[in-house]
Amino acid sequence: MLRYKLYKTVYAGYNQIMSLLKQKILKVSTDLFQSRGINSTGVDTIVAVAGTTKMTLYKYFTSKEELVLAVLQQSHQEFQNWMNDKLNALSGKPDEKIQKLFEFIEEWVSSPYFTGVTFIKASAEFPNEENRIHQLSSQQSREFRQFISKLAHEAAIKDADGLALQLSILFEGAVQAEQIKRGSGAIKSAKKAAKTLIDLALKQS
């Protein structure tokens, strides 16, 4: 029994170390993909910066493509979780969330830690619509538009899908401009345009 308990303790410790290592590989990959580009970042560079080996990397991700997909999924989920936390902390009228959306987007883009939107960068590097990375990027773009549409529906906006499309175009365009040049003012202009569209949509509802 003592040997079994010791084995469980050692095994649990090993799994924890491996889990932390996997997260480190994802973090390093995310940073490198954002700063250098996906195609310009090789597996050799990733393992060197992460302080690990190719064997360990391929233990968790069977290919670089699988690693890129994992980075996309985690980055998108982290942004969505952050946005949900911000919006759920509000306690005003039903239309408050849609009205505050671009204020939070501006806060996120203006953060010193902002390095761009992964799915926008990935779709540009993998333009072939048959590519799995492009497909996931496109899916995440649709998911964020659907998220905005849900907020618009909750605010009782008649053409919720139409407004969501307009706001998602503003979002992606402003983010691309900020990726090209930080502090370009694009996100502030997008916020003003979004307010005009949202106010008009609420009046028509």
VEXZA-886912 format. One record per residue (C-alpha): residue in one letter; x negated, y negated, z. Coordinates in steps of 0.2 Angstrom, whole numbers, plus 5000, padded with zeros to 4 digits. Example, Ala and Ser with C-alpha at 12.3 -4.5 7.8 and 13.67 -1.06 7.14 Angstrom:
<rs>
a493850225039
s493250055036
</rs>
This chain:
<rs>
m500050005000
l498649885004
r497749924988
y499449894979
k499649724987
l497849674983
y498149724965
k499749614964
t498849464972
v497349484959
y498549514945
a499649354950
g498049254951
y497449314934
n499149274926
q499049094934
i497349064927
m497849124910
s499449024910
l498448864914
l497248904900
k498648924888
q499248754893
k497548684892
i497448744874
l499048664870
k498548504878
v496948494869
s497748544852
t499048414854
d497748274857
l496648324843
f498148344831
q498748174835
s497048084834
r496248184820
g497648264811
i498148444810
n497348494794
s495748404799
t495648494816
g494948674815
v495048814828
d493248794831
t493448624837
i494948664848
v494048804857
a492548694859
v493448554867
a494548674877
g493048764884
t493648934878
t493449064864
k494349104848
m494849274856
t495749184870
l496649064858
y497249204847
k497849304863
y499149174865
f499349104847
t499149234833
s498649104820
k498348914819
e500048894811
e500848974827
l499848854838
v500448704828
l502248764829
a501948784848
v501248604849
l502748544839
q504048634851
q503148574867
s502948394861
h504748384856
q505448454872
e504348344883
f505048194874
q506848254875
n506648294893
w505948114896
m507348034887
n508648134895
d507948094912
k508047904908
l509747914901
n510448024915
a509847904928
l511047774921
s512747764930
g513747634920
k515047644907
p515147784894
d514347664881
e512847624892
k511747764886
i511847724867
q511547544871
k510047584882
l509347704870
f508147594860
e507547504876
f506947674882
i506147714865
e505247544865
e504647584883
w503947754876
v503147684861
s502347544871
s501547664883
p499647664882
y499847854881
f500947844865
t500047934850
g501547954838
v502848074835
t502248244831
f503548304820
i503448144809
k501548174807
a501648354804
s502948334791
a501848214782
e500348334782
f501448484777
p502648414763
n503148584756
e504848614761
e504548804762
n503148784775
r503648834792
i502848684800
h503848564788
q505448664792
l505248644811
s504748464809
s506348434799
q507348534811
q506748424826
s507148264816
r508948334814
e509048374832
f508648204837
r509848124825
q511148244833
f510648194850
i511048014845
s512648064837
k513148144854
l512847984863
a513847894850
h515348014852
e515247994871
a515447804868
a516947834857
i516147764842
k517247814826
d515847844814
a514647924826
d513648024813
g513447874802
l512747764816
a511647914822
l510947914804
q510647734804
l509747734821
s508747884817
i508047794801
l507647644812
f506747754825
e505747854813
g505247704802
a504747594817
v503747744825
q502847764808
a502347584808
e501747594826
q500747744822
i499847644808
k499547494819
r499947484837
g500847324843
s501447294825
g503147234832
a504047364822
i504847444838
k505447274844
s506247234827
a507047404827
k507747374844
k508547214838
a509247294823
a509947444833
k510847324845
t511647244830
l512247404823
i512847474840
d513747314845
l514647314828
a515047504829
l515847474847
k516847334841
q517547434827
s518047584838
</rs>
